[in-house]
Amino acid sequence: GTMVLAGVYMKRQGIMTPQASKAFSEVSMQITIPCLLFTTALDCKQDWSSNPCPDLGRELRRGWPMVFLPIVYVGVGLLVGQVAAKVGRAPNEFRRSAIAAVAFGNSTGLPITLLAVIHSQFGANTNIGLVSPLLFLSVYLILYPL
């Protein structure tokens, strides 16, 4: 909510120009999201306790099924895109773009928000609540371009 209001304010003040919007987008994609995913993967509490930080290697090994997720994600996206293009009667010159838009959908901002909200609904003492799903999203995003 606060960020939306800040964006509205900046737009009304003339600060949020197309160039500024592009710059914010680049900062988000190149700096803040990678930092979020990196710190989530490390997940080491900075509370001066004597508890050791989690073993990052072990956590990444637990995420091995993510190796296959990009293949499944894009495959299903291609299938759904083809159906949507056919049902929506996309013009021939736009058909491939429509299919690609579905197959290569938003895999950063939206999943981060959804995973954070869903994860917050589970208690820390449950199996699902014990491990942050953003750790697995980190693995997925590293493997997705491959």
C-alpha positions as CSV (number, residue, x, y, z in Angstrom):
1,G,0.0,0.0,0.0
2,T,2.7,2.5,1.0
3,M,4.7,1.9,-2.2
4,V,1.6,2.4,-4.3
5,L,0.9,5.7,-2.6
6,A,4.6,6.7,-3.1
7,G,4.3,5.9,-6.8
8,V,1.1,7.9,-7.2
9,Y,2.7,10.8,-5.4
10,M,5.8,10.7,-7.5
11,K,3.7,10.5,-10.7
12,R,1.6,13.5,-9.7
13,Q,4.8,15.5,-8.8
14,G,6.3,14.7,-12.2
15,I,9.1,12.6,-10.6
16,M,8.0,9.3,-12.1
17,T,8.8,9.9,-15.8
18,P,9.2,7.0,-18.2
19,Q,12.9,7.2,-17.7
20,A,12.6,7.0,-13.9
21,S,10.2,4.1,-14.2
22,K,12.7,2.2,-16.3
23,A,15.5,3.0,-13.9
24,F,13.4,1.8,-10.9
25,S,12.5,-1.4,-12.8
26,E,16.2,-2.0,-13.5
27,V,17.2,-1.4,-9.9
28,S,14.4,-3.9,-8.8
29,M,15.4,-6.6,-11.3
30,Q,19.2,-6.2,-11.1
31,I,19.7,-5.3,-7.4
32,T,16.8,-5.6,-4.9
33,I,15.2,-8.9,-6.1
34,P,18.6,-10.7,-6.3
35,C,19.5,-9.3,-2.8
36,L,16.1,-10.6,-1.4
37,L,16.6,-14.0,-2.9
38,F,20.3,-14.2,-1.7
39,T,19.5,-13.2,1.9
40,T,16.5,-15.6,1.9
41,A,18.8,-18.4,0.8
42,L,21.3,-17.6,3.6
43,D,18.5,-17.0,6.2
44,C,21.0,-16.3,9.0
45,K,19.5,-14.5,11.9
46,Q,21.5,-11.4,12.9
47,D,20.5,-11.6,16.6
48,W,23.9,-12.2,18.3
49,S,22.8,-15.7,19.2
50,S,25.2,-18.6,19.3
51,N,23.0,-20.6,16.9
52,P,24.8,-21.6,13.7
53,C,23.5,-20.3,10.3
54,P,21.7,-22.9,8.2
55,D,23.8,-25.0,5.9
56,L,23.2,-23.4,2.4
57,G,24.4,-26.5,0.6
58,R,22.0,-28.7,2.4
59,E,19.1,-26.3,1.7
60,L,20.0,-26.2,-2.0
61,R,20.2,-30.0,-2.2
62,R,16.7,-30.1,-0.8
63,G,15.6,-28.0,-3.7
64,W,16.7,-30.4,-6.4
65,P,13.2,-30.9,-7.8
66,M,13.4,-27.3,-8.9
67,V,15.8,-28.4,-11.7
68,F,12.8,-29.8,-13.6
69,L,10.3,-27.0,-12.8
70,P,11.4,-24.6,-15.6
71,I,10.8,-27.3,-18.2
72,V,7.4,-28.1,-16.8
73,Y,6.5,-24.4,-16.3
74,V,7.4,-23.5,-19.9
75,G,5.9,-26.6,-21.3
76,V,2.5,-26.1,-19.6
77,G,2.7,-22.4,-20.6
78,L,3.2,-23.2,-24.2
79,L,0.2,-25.6,-24.1
80,V,-2.0,-23.1,-22.3
81,G,-0.8,-20.3,-24.7
82,Q,-1.7,-22.3,-27.7
83,V,-5.2,-23.0,-26.4
84,A,-5.7,-19.3,-25.4
85,A,-4.5,-18.2,-28.8
86,K,-6.9,-20.6,-30.5
87,V,-9.9,-19.8,-28.3
88,G,-9.2,-16.1,-28.4
89,R,-8.8,-16.2,-32.2
90,A,-5.5,-14.4,-32.1
91,P,-4.5,-13.0,-35.5
92,N,-1.8,-15.1,-37.3
93,E,0.8,-12.3,-37.0
94,F,0.2,-12.1,-33.2
95,R,-0.3,-15.9,-32.4
96,R,3.3,-16.7,-31.6
97,S,3.7,-13.6,-29.4
98,A,0.5,-14.5,-27.5
99,I,1.8,-18.0,-26.9
100,A,5.2,-16.7,-25.7
101,A,3.5,-14.2,-23.4
102,V,1.8,-17.1,-21.6
103,A,4.7,-19.5,-21.7
104,F,7.2,-17.0,-20.3
105,G,5.0,-15.3,-17.7
106,N,6.0,-13.4,-14.6
107,S,8.4,-15.5,-12.7
108,T,9.8,-13.0,-10.2
109,G,7.7,-10.3,-8.7
110,L,4.3,-12.0,-8.6
111,P,5.6,-15.3,-7.2
112,I,7.6,-13.5,-4.5
113,T,4.5,-11.8,-3.3
114,L,2.3,-14.9,-3.5
115,L,4.8,-17.2,-1.8
116,A,5.4,-14.7,1.0
117,V,1.7,-14.3,1.7
118,I,1.0,-18.1,1.5
119,H,4.0,-18.9,3.7
120,S,2.9,-16.4,6.3
121,Q,-0.3,-18.4,6.8
122,F,1.6,-21.5,8.1
123,G,3.1,-21.7,11.6
124,A,6.8,-21.9,12.0
125,N,6.5,-25.3,13.7
126,T,4.8,-26.9,10.6
127,N,6.7,-28.6,7.8
128,I,5.5,-26.0,5.3
129,G,6.2,-23.1,7.6
130,L,9.6,-24.3,8.6
131,V,11.3,-23.5,5.3
132,S,10.8,-20.3,3.3
133,P,9.5,-21.0,-0.2
134,L,11.6,-18.1,-1.4
135,L,14.6,-20.4,-1.0
136,F,13.2,-22.7,-3.7
137,L,12.2,-19.7,-5.8
138,S,15.9,-18.6,-5.7
139,V,16.9,-22.0,-7.1
140,Y,14.2,-21.9,-9.7
141,L,15.2,-18.4,-10.9
142,I,18.8,-19.5,-11.2
143,L,17.8,-22.5,-13.3
144,Y,15.0,-20.9,-15.3
145,P,17.2,-19.2,-18.0
146,L,19.0,-22.5,-18.7
